[in-house]
């Protein structure tokens, strides 16, 4: 079984873990129908439109 030859320093350990903390901010697009912010390539939660077509019947 592989065993480390030297102890990994706190600095090296934290630098390795730091790459996971750099989360990207979610991009929001404006719905062309109701102009509410929505996730790109998704149906709008407010009006139910996707690509200028009603996909989900609105209430």
N, C-alpha and C positions, 0 to 999 in steps of 0.2 A: 504494500500500500504506500502511496506517495505521501511523504511527510515534508512540510516546509523546513528548509535549512535554517532560516532566520525568522524572527518574529516580524510581522508586518507592522510598521509604525502606524500610529494613529493618523498621521498626516496622509500616508498612502491609502490607508483604509477609507478615510473620509473623502479623499479625492475620487476614489473608485465609486463610492456611493453617491457622489454629488451629481453624476450624470443623470440619475433618475429624478432628481429634484427639479430639473430644468423643464418644467411642463410648458407646453405651448398654449397660448390663449386661444380659445375656440373662436374661429372666425364666424361672424354672423353676417348674413346677407339680408337685404331688404326685400320683402315680398312685393312683387309687382302689382298685386291686387289690393291689399290692405295696408301696405307699407309698414308692416310690423317686422321686427327682427326675427329671423328664422335661421336654422341651420341650412347650409347650402346642400342641394340635391336631396331635400326632404320635403314632405308635404307640410304646408303651413298649418300650424295648430289653430290659428285664429279663424281663417276663412276656409281651409280645406282644399286650397288650390295647389296644383303642381304643374309647371310648364303651361300656364294659362288655361288649364282645364280643371274643372271641379272633380276631385277624386273622392273626397269625403263629403257627404252631405252635411251642410252647416245647420245649426240649430235655429 
